[in-house]
Amino acid sequence: MSENKKIQTFKSLTPLEASDLIKKHVDNQDLIILDVRTPWEFSKEHIEGAENLDFTDPDFNEMVEKLDKDKIYVIYCKSGRRSDKVKEILKNLGFIKIYSIKNGFKGWKAAKK
């Protein structure tokens, strides 16, 4: 098979769609749930299995560049603003599959009542 340019996917998912995607890939180590809130916010509560990468950290860009661009990322923050900015950063860096959760962790919690 020839080496073709990979097609990028960037979507905002409802909390239900994100939950379904996470469940579908529960055993897939290529799916990374990325919480871009501060460590303090993350320590209070977060989506099970999420990794924390603080968007406000001065070294954020350097940390992002170390991530595997071919993995699948589900990104969230508190309300969706930071994750939308991170989604654009990752898009510009050539990441392949990036999903953000609409309304962030607030939306996730509201949908899980």
Secondary structure, 3 states (H helix, E strand, C coil): CCCCCCCCEEEEECHHHHHHHHHHCCCCCCEEEEECCCHHHHHHCCCCCCEECCCCCCCHHHHHHCCCCCCEEEEECCCCHHHHHHHHHHHHCCCCEEEEECCHHHHHHHHCC
